[in-house]
Amino acid sequence: MREITVDGARSYFDTNMTDHPHFYWEDTATLSDAPAEELRIERLPRVPEGAEIAAVDVVIRLRRT
């Protein structure tokens, strides 16, 4: 299982271990998978010397209109 933390106070556990983004629904405080094939990250910031990026977690916060 993989832990996804939202707001530093709420954790969710995902059984899907592949790299993929998530939608966080603010009105219901629920988390769902977002389509990974539609996500495009063009550039990440340079990391400090002596470090490497281990993972990038993407949580897209949604609010119903």
Secondary structure as UniProt FT lines:
FT   STRAND          2..6
FT   TURN            7..9
FT   STRAND          10..14
FT   STRAND          22..25
FT   TURN            26..29
FT   STRAND          30..33
FT   HELIX           36..38
FT   TURN            49..50
FT   STRAND          59..62
//
